[in-house]
Amino acid sequence: MPITEAVFYLLATFTLVCALGVALSNNIMYSAFALMGTLLGVAATFLMLGADFLGVVQLLVYVGGILVLTLFAVMLTHRIAEVHVSNRAVGRPLAVLMVGAVAWWMIKVATAATWVVKAPGVPEPTTYGIGNAFLTDYVLPYEVASLVLLVALIGAVVVSRKEIQG
């Protein structure tokens, strides 16, 4: 087995274990830190596969921005660790059934597909093409997305502010 394949399987295992930690942890802080491991594993996989732009964006936006925001929201929420769920197993049988059905379907599709196997090419930088597309063909959707994110950020600040009663 080549070293790159072994590293890929190691990263995939790390990402899946962290994803299970997100889903199965009872503590929200442990779940958030497992989410960080999952997102870092995905970023490392992108970088290893030659998608340098996606790997760096994954690292900066998701790990650096959204996860830190989530951790601050969890830490600033009062008594979040004291929340008691009365019936944890209400949706569990349906969830197991749905996960089983989706897993069966994905395995069926993956085994039925004809996979083209060829030698990988030399990884090339993708940032120039993506940056050029953002600033020419896709400038309007890019700006609309930035405005939506700005409005969401302002809304989060307004919702999180405490009212001072005098």
FIVEXPA-743117 format. One record per residue (C-alpha): x, y, z; residue in three letters; residue number from 1. Coordinates in Angstrom, 2 decimals. Each point is the difference from the previous one (the first is absolute). Layout:
<pts>
<pt><px>X</px><py>Y</py><pz>Z</pz><residuo>ala</residuo><num>NUM</num></pt>
...
</pts>
This chain:
<pts>
<pt><px>0.00</px><py>0.00</py><pz>0.00</pz><residuo>met</residuo><num>1</num></pt>
<pt><px>1.46</px><py>3.38</py><pz>-0.98</pz><residuo>pro</residuo><num>2</num></pt>
<pt><px>0.58</px><py>2.55</py><pz>2.75</pz><residuo>ile</residuo><num>3</num></pt>
<pt><px>-2.53</px><py>2.45</py><pz>-1.46</pz><residuo>thr</residuo><num>4</num></pt>
<pt><px>-2.71</px><py>-2.65</py><pz>0.13</pz><residuo>glu</residuo><num>5</num></pt>
<pt><px>0.88</px><py>-0.83</py><pz>3.60</pz><residuo>ala</residuo><num>6</num></pt>
<pt><px>-0.13</px><py>3.68</py><pz>0.95</pz><residuo>val</residuo><num>7</num></pt>
<pt><px>-3.37</px><py>0.34</py><pz>-1.74</pz><residuo>phe</residuo><num>8</num></pt>
<pt><px>-1.45</px><py>-2.94</py><pz>1.95</pz><residuo>tyr</residuo><num>9</num></pt>
<pt><px>1.46</px><py>1.38</py><pz>3.23</pz><residuo>leu</residuo><num>10</num></pt>
<pt><px>-1.59</px><py>3.42</py><pz>-0.66</pz><residuo>leu</residuo><num>11</num></pt>
<pt><px>-3.31</px><py>-1.62</py><pz>-0.93</pz><residuo>ala</residuo><num>12</num></pt>
<pt><px>0.00</px><py>-2.07</py><pz>3.21</pz><residuo>thr</residuo><num>13</num></pt>
<pt><px>0.85</px><py>3.07</py><pz>2.09</pz><residuo>phe</residuo><num>14</num></pt>
<pt><px>-2.79</px><py>2.00</py><pz>-1.66</pz><residuo>thr</residuo><num>15</num></pt>
<pt><px>-2.58</px><py>-2.77</py><pz>0.50</pz><residuo>leu</residuo><num>16</num></pt>
<pt><px>0.96</px><py>-0.53</py><pz>3.65</pz><residuo>val</residuo><num>17</num></pt>
<pt><px>-0.31</px><py>3.74</py><pz>0.66</pz><residuo>cys</residuo><num>18</num></pt>
<pt><px>-3.35</px><py>0.08</py><pz>-1.83</pz><residuo>ala</residuo><num>19</num></pt>
<pt><px>-1.25</px><py>-2.81</py><pz>2.22</pz><residuo>leu</residuo><num>20</num></pt>
<pt><px>1.19</px><py>2.04</py><pz>2.99</pz><residuo>gly</residuo><num>21</num></pt>
<pt><px>-2.12</px><py>2.92</py><pz>-1.22</pz><residuo>val</residuo><num>22</num></pt>
<pt><px>-3.09</px><py>-2.15</py><pz>-0.37</pz><residuo>ala</residuo><num>23</num></pt>
<pt><px>0.31</px><py>-2.19</py><pz>3.09</pz><residuo>leu</residuo><num>24</num></pt>
<pt><px>1.43</px><py>2.34</py><pz>2.64</pz><residuo>ser</residuo><num>25</num></pt>
<pt><px>-2.29</px><py>1.07</py><pz>2.84</pz><residuo>asn</residuo><num>26</num></pt>
<pt><px>2.12</px><py>3.05</py><pz>0.83</pz><residuo>asn</residuo><num>27</num></pt>
<pt><px>-0.41</px><py>2.90</py><pz>-2.41</pz><residuo>ile</residuo><num>28</num></pt>
<pt><px>3.58</px><py>1.22</py><pz>0.52</pz><residuo>met</residuo><num>29</num></pt>
<pt><px>1.44</px><py>-3.43</py><pz>-0.84</pz><residuo>tyr</residuo><num>30</num></pt>
<pt><px>-2.27</px><py>-0.08</py><pz>-3.02</pz><residuo>ser</residuo><num>31</num></pt>
<pt><px>1.29</px><py>3.40</py><pz>-1.16</pz><residuo>ala</residuo><num>32</num></pt>
<pt><px>3.63</px><py>-1.09</py><pz>0.39</pz><residuo>phe</residuo><num>33</num></pt>
<pt><px>-0.74</px><py>-3.21</py><pz>-1.90</pz><residuo>ala</residuo><num>34</num></pt>
<pt><px>-1.51</px><py>2.20</py><pz>-2.72</pz><residuo>leu</residuo><num>35</num></pt>
<pt><px>3.32</px><py>1.84</py><pz>-0.14</pz><residuo>met</residuo><num>36</num></pt>
<pt><px>1.79</px><py>-3.32</py><pz>-0.55</pz><residuo>gly</residuo><num>37</num></pt>
<pt><px>-2.47</px><py>-0.93</py><pz>-2.73</pz><residuo>thr</residuo><num>38</num></pt>
<pt><px>0.45</px><py>3.30</py><pz>-1.82</pz><residuo>leu</residuo><num>39</num></pt>
<pt><px>3.79</px><py>-0.20</py><pz>0.31</pz><residuo>leu</residuo><num>40</num></pt>
<pt><px>-0.08</px><py>-3.53</py><pz>-1.43</pz><residuo>gly</residuo><num>41</num></pt>
<pt><px>-2.04</px><py>1.17</py><pz>-2.97</pz><residuo>val</residuo><num>42</num></pt>
<pt><px>2.39</px><py>2.93</py><pz>-0.58</pz><residuo>ala</residuo><num>43</num></pt>
<pt><px>3.00</px><py>-2.32</py><pz>0.15</pz><residuo>ala</residuo><num>44</num></pt>
<pt><px>-1.68</px><py>-2.36</py><pz>-2.48</pz><residuo>thr</residuo><num>45</num></pt>
<pt><px>-0.63</px><py>2.89</py><pz>-2.39</pz><residuo>phe</residuo><num>46</num></pt>
<pt><px>3.63</px><py>1.09</py><pz>0.25</pz><residuo>leu</residuo><num>47</num></pt>
<pt><px>1.24</px><py>-3.54</py><pz>-0.52</pz><residuo>met</residuo><num>48</num></pt>
<pt><px>-2.13</px><py>-0.41</py><pz>-3.12</pz><residuo>leu</residuo><num>49</num></pt>
<pt><px>1.39</px><py>3.16</py><pz>-1.58</pz><residuo>gly</residuo><num>50</num></pt>
<pt><px>-2.99</px><py>2.27</py><pz>0.60</pz><residuo>ala</residuo><num>51</num></pt>
<pt><px>2.05</px><py>2.70</py><pz>1.68</pz><residuo>asp</residuo><num>52</num></pt>
<pt><px>-2.65</px><py>2.71</py><pz>-0.19</pz><residuo>phe</residuo><num>53</num></pt>
<pt><px>-2.71</px><py>-2.19</py><pz>1.52</pz><residuo>leu</residuo><num>54</num></pt>
<pt><px>2.33</px><py>-1.15</py><pz>2.77</pz><residuo>gly</residuo><num>55</num></pt>
<pt><px>0.99</px><py>3.53</py><pz>1.00</pz><residuo>val</residuo><num>56</num></pt>
<pt><px>-3.60</px><py>1.25</py><pz>-0.21</pz><residuo>val</residuo><num>57</num></pt>
<pt><px>-1.12</px><py>-2.95</py><pz>2.14</pz><residuo>gln</residuo><num>58</num></pt>
<pt><px>2.65</px><py>0.88</py><pz>2.55</pz><residuo>leu</residuo><num>59</num></pt>
<pt><px>-0.63</px><py>3.75</py><pz>0.06</pz><residuo>leu</residuo><num>60</num></pt>
<pt><px>-3.78</px><py>0.15</py><pz>-0.34</pz><residuo>val</residuo><num>61</num></pt>
<pt><px>-1.21</px><py>-3.09</py><pz>1.82</pz><residuo>tyr</residuo><num>62</num></pt>
<pt><px>2.68</px><py>-0.68</py><pz>2.60</pz><residuo>val</residuo><num>63</num></pt>
<pt><px>1.10</px><py>3.61</py><pz>0.46</pz><residuo>gly</residuo><num>64</num></pt>
<pt><px>-3.35</px><py>1.73</py><pz>-0.26</pz><residuo>gly</residuo><num>65</num></pt>
<pt><px>-3.10</px><py>-2.08</py><pz>0.47</pz><residuo>ile</residuo><num>66</num></pt>
<pt><px>1.42</px><py>-2.40</py><pz>2.58</pz><residuo>leu</residuo><num>67</num></pt>
<pt><px>1.46</px><py>2.80</py><pz>2.12</pz><residuo>val</residuo><num>68</num></pt>
<pt><px>-3.34</px><py>1.80</py><pz>-0.20</pz><residuo>leu</residuo><num>69</num></pt>
<pt><px>-1.77</px><py>-3.18</py><pz>1.09</pz><residuo>thr</residuo><num>70</num></pt>
<pt><px>2.37</px><py>-0.48</py><pz>2.93</pz><residuo>leu</residuo><num>71</num></pt>
<pt><px>-0.54</px><py>3.60</py><pz>1.13</pz><residuo>phe</residuo><num>72</num></pt>
<pt><px>-3.76</px><py>-0.43</py><pz>-0.28</pz><residuo>ala</residuo><num>73</num></pt>
<pt><px>0.13</px><py>-3.17</py><pz>2.08</pz><residuo>val</residuo><num>74</num></pt>
<pt><px>2.25</px><py>1.57</py><pz>2.63</pz><residuo>met</residuo><num>75</num></pt>
<pt><px>-2.08</px><py>3.17</py><pz>0.24</pz><residuo>leu</residuo><num>76</num></pt>
<pt><px>-3.32</px><py>-1.81</py><pz>0.31</pz><residuo>thr</residuo><num>77</num></pt>
<pt><px>-0.95</px><py>-0.28</py><pz>3.64</pz><residuo>his</residuo><num>78</num></pt>
<pt><px>-0.89</px><py>-3.38</py><pz>1.46</pz><residuo>arg</residuo><num>79</num></pt>
<pt><px>0.36</px><py>-1.86</py><pz>-3.27</pz><residuo>ile</residuo><num>80</num></pt>
<pt><px>1.69</px><py>-2.91</py><pz>1.79</pz><residuo>ala</residuo><num>81</num></pt>
<pt><px>-2.97</px><py>-0.31</py><pz>2.35</pz><residuo>glu</residuo><num>82</num></pt>
<pt><px>-2.54</px><py>-0.74</py><pz>-2.74</pz><residuo>val</residuo><num>83</num></pt>
<pt><px>-1.67</px><py>-3.37</py><pz>0.56</pz><residuo>his</residuo><num>84</num></pt>
<pt><px>-1.67</px><py>-1.78</py><pz>-2.87</pz><residuo>val</residuo><num>85</num></pt>
<pt><px>-2.94</px><py>-1.99</py><pz>1.29</pz><residuo>ser</residuo><num>86</num></pt>
<pt><px>-0.11</px><py>-2.66</py><pz>-2.73</pz><residuo>asn</residuo><num>87</num></pt>
<pt><px>3.18</px><py>-0.46</py><pz>-2.02</pz><residuo>arg</residuo><num>88</num></pt>
<pt><px>-1.13</px><py>-3.07</py><pz>-1.93</pz><residuo>ala</residuo><num>89</num></pt>
<pt><px>-3.12</px><py>1.39</py><pz>-1.68</pz><residuo>val</residuo><num>90</num></pt>
<pt><px>1.41</px><py>0.27</py><pz>-3.52</pz><residuo>gly</residuo><num>91</num></pt>
<pt><px>2.77</px><py>-2.57</py><pz>0.29</pz><residuo>arg</residuo><num>92</num></pt>
<pt><px>-1.72</px><py>-2.98</py><pz>-1.74</pz><residuo>pro</residuo><num>93</num></pt>
<pt><px>-1.05</px><py>2.17</py><pz>-2.93</pz><residuo>leu</residuo><num>94</num></pt>
<pt><px>3.50</px><py>1.51</py><pz>-0.20</pz><residuo>ala</residuo><num>95</num></pt>
<pt><px>1.61</px><py>-3.47</py><pz>-0.05</pz><residuo>val</residuo><num>96</num></pt>
<pt><px>-2.43</px><py>-1.07</py><pz>-2.73</pz><residuo>leu</residuo><num>97</num></pt>
<pt><px>0.75</px><py>3.12</py><pz>-2.09</pz><residuo>met</residuo><num>98</num></pt>
<pt><px>3.78</px><py>-0.34</py><pz>0.41</pz><residuo>val</residuo><num>99</num></pt>
<pt><px>-0.21</px><py>-3.67</py><pz>-0.96</pz><residuo>gly</residuo><num>100</num></pt>
<pt><px>-2.08</px><py>0.79</py><pz>-3.10</pz><residuo>ala</residuo><num>101</num></pt>
<pt><px>2.36</px><py>2.77</py><pz>-1.13</pz><residuo>val</residuo><num>102</num></pt>
<pt><px>3.08</px><py>-2.17</py><pz>0.65</pz><residuo>ala</residuo><num>103</num></pt>
<pt><px>-1.55</px><py>-2.89</py><pz>-1.97</pz><residuo>trp</residuo><num>104</num></pt>
<pt><px>-0.82</px><py>2.31</py><pz>-2.90</pz><residuo>trp</residuo><num>105</num></pt>
<pt><px>3.48</px><py>1.57</py><pz>-0.04</pz><residuo>met</residuo><num>106</num></pt>
<pt><px>1.70</px><py>-3.42</py><pz>0.05</pz><residuo>ile</residuo><num>107</num></pt>
<pt><px>-2.29</px><py>-1.21</py><pz>-2.79</pz><residuo>lys</residuo><num>108</num></pt>
<pt><px>0.82</px><py>3.05</py><pz>-2.15</pz><residuo>val</residuo><num>109</num></pt>
<pt><px>3.75</px><py>-0.24</py><pz>0.73</pz><residuo>ala</residuo><num>110</num></pt>
<pt><px>0.18</px><py>-3.67</py><pz>-0.92</pz><residuo>thr</residuo><num>111</num></pt>
<pt><px>-2.10</px><py>0.42</py><pz>-3.16</pz><residuo>ala</residuo><num>112</num></pt>
<pt><px>2.00</px><py>2.95</py><pz>-1.37</pz><residuo>ala</residuo><num>113</num></pt>
<pt><px>2.72</px><py>-0.45</py><pz>-2.57</pz><residuo>thr</residuo><num>114</num></pt>
<pt><px>3.09</px><py>1.61</py><pz>1.49</pz><residuo>trp</residuo><num>115</num></pt>
<pt><px>2.66</px><py>1.40</py><pz>-2.31</pz><residuo>val</residuo><num>116</num></pt>
<pt><px>3.41</px><py>-0.72</py><pz>1.47</pz><residuo>val</residuo><num>117</num></pt>
<pt><px>2.99</px><py>1.85</py><pz>-1.38</pz><residuo>lys</residuo><num>118</num></pt>
<pt><px>3.23</px><py>1.43</py><pz>1.29</pz><residuo>ala</residuo><num>119</num></pt>
<pt><px>-0.46</px><py>3.29</py><pz>1.83</pz><residuo>pro</residuo><num>120</num></pt>
<pt><px>1.27</px><py>3.12</py><pz>-1.69</pz><residuo>gly</residuo><num>121</num></pt>
<pt><px>2.31</px><py>2.59</py><pz>1.44</pz><residuo>val</residuo><num>122</num></pt>
<pt><px>-1.89</px><py>2.19</py><pz>2.50</pz><residuo>pro</residuo><num>123</num></pt>
<pt><px>-0.38</px><py>3.52</py><pz>-1.34</pz><residuo>glu</residuo><num>124</num></pt>
<pt><px>-0.92</px><py>3.12</py><pz>1.97</pz><residuo>pro</residuo><num>125</num></pt>
<pt><px>-3.69</px><py>0.82</py><pz>-0.26</pz><residuo>thr</residuo><num>126</num></pt>
<pt><px>-0.08</px><py>3.36</py><pz>1.71</pz><residuo>thr</residuo><num>127</num></pt>
<pt><px>0.58</px><py>2.08</py><pz>-3.13</pz><residuo>tyr</residuo><num>128</num></pt>
<pt><px>-2.93</px><py>-1.49</py><pz>-1.89</pz><residuo>gly</residuo><num>129</num></pt>
<pt><px>-2.35</px><py>0.23</py><pz>2.96</pz><residuo>ile</residuo><num>130</num></pt>
<pt><px>1.02</px><py>3.58</py><pz>0.80</pz><residuo>gly</residuo><num>131</num></pt>
<pt><px>-0.38</px><py>1.01</py><pz>-3.64</pz><residuo>asn</residuo><num>132</num></pt>
<pt><px>-3.49</px><py>-1.58</py><pz>-0.12</pz><residuo>ala</residuo><num>133</num></pt>
<pt><px>-1.03</px><py>1.77</py><pz>3.23</pz><residuo>phe</residuo><num>134</num></pt>
<pt><px>1.02</px><py>3.37</py><pz>-1.38</pz><residuo>leu</residuo><num>135</num></pt>
<pt><px>-1.45</px><py>-0.41</py><pz>-3.51</pz><residuo>thr</residuo><num>136</num></pt>
<pt><px>-2.83</px><py>-2.46</py><pz>-0.63</pz><residuo>asp</residuo><num>137</num></pt>
<pt><px>-1.21</px><py>-0.53</py><pz>3.58</pz><residuo>tyr</residuo><num>138</num></pt>
<pt><px>0.49</px><py>3.44</py><pz>1.54</pz><residuo>val</residuo><num>139</num></pt>
<pt><px>-3.75</px><py>0.58</py><pz>0.59</pz><residuo>leu</residuo><num>140</num></pt>
<pt><px>-0.70</px><py>-3.30</py><pz>1.81</pz><residuo>pro</residuo><num>141</num></pt>
<pt><px>3.21</px><py>0.51</py><pz>2.01</pz><residuo>tyr</residuo><num>142</num></pt>
<pt><px>-1.12</px><py>3.44</py><pz>1.16</pz><residuo>glu</residuo><num>143</num></pt>
<pt><px>-3.55</px><py>-1.22</py><pz>0.75</pz><residuo>val</residuo><num>144</num></pt>
<pt><px>1.45</px><py>-2.79</py><pz>2.14</pz><residuo>ala</residuo><num>145</num></pt>
<pt><px>2.20</px><py>2.49</py><pz>1.87</pz><residuo>ser</residuo><num>146</num></pt>
<pt><px>-3.03</px><py>2.24</py><pz>0.66</pz><residuo>leu</residuo><num>147</num></pt>
<pt><px>-2.01</px><py>-2.97</py><pz>1.30</pz><residuo>val</residuo><num>148</num></pt>
<pt><px>2.86</px><py>-0.91</py><pz>2.35</pz><residuo>leu</residuo><num>149</num></pt>
<pt><px>0.26</px><py>3.62</py><pz>1.16</pz><residuo>leu</residuo><num>150</num></pt>
<pt><px>-3.74</px><py>0.13</py><pz>0.75</pz><residuo>val</residuo><num>151</num></pt>
<pt><px>0.26</px><py>-3.30</py><pz>1.89</pz><residuo>ala</residuo><num>152</num></pt>
<pt><px>2.88</px><py>1.36</py><pz>2.07</pz><residuo>leu</residuo><num>153</num></pt>
<pt><px>-1.89</px><py>3.20</py><pz>0.82</pz><residuo>ile</residuo><num>154</num></pt>
<pt><px>-3.06</px><py>-2.07</py><pz>0.90</pz><residuo>gly</residuo><num>155</num></pt>
<pt><px>2.07</px><py>-2.19</py><pz>2.33</pz><residuo>ala</residuo><num>156</num></pt>
<pt><px>1.37</px><py>3.10</py><pz>1.75</pz><residuo>val</residuo><num>157</num></pt>
<pt><px>-3.49</px><py>1.47</py><pz>0.41</pz><residuo>val</residuo><num>158</num></pt>
<pt><px>-1.41</px><py>-3.26</py><pz>1.36</pz><residuo>val</residuo><num>159</num></pt>
<pt><px>2.87</px><py>-0.52</py><pz>2.43</pz><residuo>ser</residuo><num>160</num></pt>
<pt><px>-0.09</px><py>3.51</py><pz>1.48</pz><residuo>arg</residuo><num>161</num></pt>
<pt><px>-1.43</px><py>0.32</py><pz>3.51</pz><residuo>lys</residuo><num>162</num></pt>
<pt><px>-2.65</px><py>2.61</py><pz>0.56</pz><residuo>glu</residuo><num>163</num></pt>
<pt><px>0.84</px><py>2.44</py><pz>2.80</pz><residuo>ile</residuo><num>164</num></pt>
<pt><px>-3.07</px><py>0.78</py><pz>2.00</pz><residuo>gln</residuo><num>165</num></pt>
<pt><px>0.09</px><py>3.22</py><pz>1.94</pz><residuo>gly</residuo><num>166</num></pt>
</pts>
